[in-house]
Amino acid sequence: MNQPLAYVNPQAKIAPNVVIEPFVTIDKNVVIDEGTWIGPNVTIMEGARIGKNCKIFPGAVISAIPQDLKFGGEDTIVRIGNNVTIREYVTINRGTKASYETVIGDNCLLMGYVHVAHDCVVGNNVVMGGYSGLAGHITIDDWAILGGVVAVHQFVHIGAHAFIGGGSGVSKDVPPYTKAARDPLSYVGVNSIGLRRRGFSSEMINYIQDIYRIIFIRGYNVSRAVAIIETEMPATPERDEILSFIANSSRGIMKGLIRRKSD
């Protein structure tokens, strides 16, 4: 850890085997756990909590103050889990008094130039493609994947195992297990490839597809679709997760499949 060309505030708590490369700046009130590598020219500001075996590449800025005019200097943090890879020039802002923290879960990959704004909660095993950006107060559940250059509106919720196509603007909630793309953002299917990779059976994938046909394909409004699913589809954890997601959606869910003349 002894890197004479880095600045580490004496009040920072750094595990003995953390590697700090030249020209790193680490502020006070920072905690970095064992096995983490901090690449050259990384800036880690006050309030960062970084877990084990993370890799933070050159130019990243972690725990800068929120880009929120309502921020009043309150004591807030960024909490980053274990085995997280943060590529070049990623920026992660700390929280505001709304929740007092911004959270990145375990085993995440944030590709180059990703931005995570204040009070976001990113689950475990999430992948964010290059140049993707999260506005404030966004929740992304476990195993979701965002393609490159995805822009997500504040307060949006993206469900577990969802896949967002590159270049999408996300202004509505994206239910779990789905694929979303097009403009405006629309349902384009179930993320069957991702689900197979994570051990879902063909029977369960087909079952999830049947649920989403009712919600997005058959032309029902959401409340009618939910009533049909509750009546006709056997209860499973996956079904109940989908119904709970819809019931708790504050922004409303994305549109159903839009068929264009060229399709």
N, C-alpha and C positions, 0 to 999 in steps of 0.2 A: 504494500500500500504506500510505501514511502516514495512518493513521486515529487521531486523537488520543483518541477515545472507546473504542478497543480496547486490550487488554493483550496484547502479544506479547513473550514471554520473549526476552531478547537472545541466548540460545543456540539458539533455533529457526532453522531454515534455510528461508527463504521466498523463492521465485523473485521477481524484481523486478516482474513484471506480475500477481501474485496480487492480487485485490481482497478486501479485508477490511472488512466493514461495521461500524457501531458496536456496541459492547458485546460483541464477540467476545473470548474468552479463549483464548490459545494458549500451552501450557506449553513447557518445555525438552524437548530430545530429540524434536523434531517436524520433519519435512521435508515441504514442500508444493511441488509442481512448478508449472511455468508455466501460466498461463491459467485457474487455478482461482478460483472465486468462493466466498467464505465469507460467508454471510448473517448478519444481525443475531442476537445472542444465541446463537451457536454456541459450544460448548466443545470444544476439541481438547486432549486431555490427553497426558501423556508417552507416547512410544512410537508416535505416529501417523506413517505414511508414506503420503502422499496424492499421487496421480499428476497428470497433466496434464488440464486442461479439465474438471475436476469441478465440480459445483454442489452446495453443501451449504446446505440451507435452515434457517430460524430454529428454534432450540431443539434441534438435533441435538447429541448428546454422543458424541464419537469417542474411543476408546481409554481409557475408564475401566477400572479394575482389574476382573478377573473376579468374577462373583458365585458364587464357588466357595470353600467353607470350607477347601479344601486349598491354596489359593493362599498362597505364602510370600513374596511380594514380589519374586519373580525378575524379571529384566530381560526383558520380552517386548514384542511390538509388535502393531499393527494395520497391515496392508498393503492399501491401496486402489489399484486400477488407474487407468487413464485413462478419461475420458469417463463417469464414474459420477455419477448423480444421486441424491442422498440428501435425501429430503423431510423435512418438519417432524417434529421430535421423535423421529427415528430414534436408536437407541442401538446402538453397536457396541463390544463389550468386547475388550480385548486378550487374548492367549493366556496359557497356563500352561506349566509345564515339560513338559507332555505333548507340545507341538509348538513352543512359544515364539512362535507367531504366530496371528492370525486373519486370513484373507485374503478380500478381495472382488476379483473379476476386473475386466476391462475392460467398458465399455458396459452396466453394470448399472443398473437402476432399483429403488430401495428406497423404496416409498411411505410415507406418513405413519405414524408410530408403530411401524414395524418394529423388532424387536429381533434382533440377531445376537450370540449368546453366544461365550464363549471357545473358541478352537481350531477354529472352523468354517472350512471352505474353500468359498467360493462361486465358481463358475466365471464364464466370460464370458457376456455377453448374458442374464443371469438377471433376471427380474422377480419382485419380491415384493410382493404386494398389501398394502394398509393393515392394520395391526394383526397381521400375521403375526409369528410368533416362532420362532426357532431356539434350542433348548437347545445344550449344549456338544457339540463333537466331531462336528458334522454335515458331510457333504459333499454339495454340490449341483453337478451337472455342467452344462456349457454349455447355454444356451438353455432351461433349465427355467423354468416359470412357476408361481408359487404364487398362488392366489386370496387374497382378503382373509380375515383371521381364521383362517389356517391355523396350527396348532400342531404343531411337529415334535419328536419325542422325541430325546433324546441318542443319538449314534452312528448315526443313520439315514443312509442313502445314497439320494439321489434322482438318477436317471439323466438323461442328456442328452435334451433335447426333451420331457421329461415335463411333464404339466399336472396340477396338483392343484386340485380344485374348492374354492371358498370354504367356510370353516367346517369344514374337515376336520381331524381329528386323525390324525397320521401316526406310527405306531409301528413300522411295518415298512418295509423297503426298497421303493422304487418303481422298477421297471426302466425303461430308456430307451424313448422313443417312445410311452409309454402315457399314458392319461388315468386318473385315480384320483379317487374320490369315495365318498360314502355312509359309513355307520357300522355296522360297522367298515369301515375304508378298503378298497375293493375295486377291481379292474379294471373299467372301464366302456368300454373301447375303446382304439383307437390315436389318438394326437393328429394326425389326418390334416390338419386345417386348418393347424396349426402347421407340419407337415412340408411341405405344399404351399407355404406362404409362404416357406419356406427352400430351395426348389428341388428337393425330392425328387420323383421322377417318380411317376406313378400306378402303374406297374408295381412300383416299390420299395415304395410304401405298401401295395399289396396283398400283396406278399411278406411284409412285416413283420406284417400282419394274419394271414396264414396261420401264422406262427410263434406268435403269441400265442393263436390258436385252440387250438393244441396245448397250450400251457402253461395257459391259463386257462378254456377253454370245454369241452373234451372229457372232463374228469373224471379225467385222469391225475394221479398224484402228480408232484412236481417232477422227481425223478430219472428217472422213466419218460419224462416229456415231453422232458427234455433228451436222452435217448438216442434218441428218435424224431427229434428235430430234427437231431442230429448225423448220423444215418443217411440221412434222407430229404430234408432241405433243403439245396440247394447252398450251398457256403461263399461268403459275402460279408462285407465288413467289418461290415455291420449285424448279420448273424446272429452273427458272432463276438463283437461287442460285447455283445449280449444274453446269450450263453452265458457270457462272462467275468464279466459283472455278477452273474449268478446264482451262479456258482461261488465268487465272492468275497464274497457277501452274508453278513455276520456276524449280522444280526438275522432273516434269512429274508425272503422277498418277500411282498408283500401278497396278500390272498385273490383268488380268481377271481371271475368275475361271479356275483353273488347275485341270482337272480330272485325278486321278491316277487309275491304274489298280485295286487297292483294293477298290475304291469308288463304 
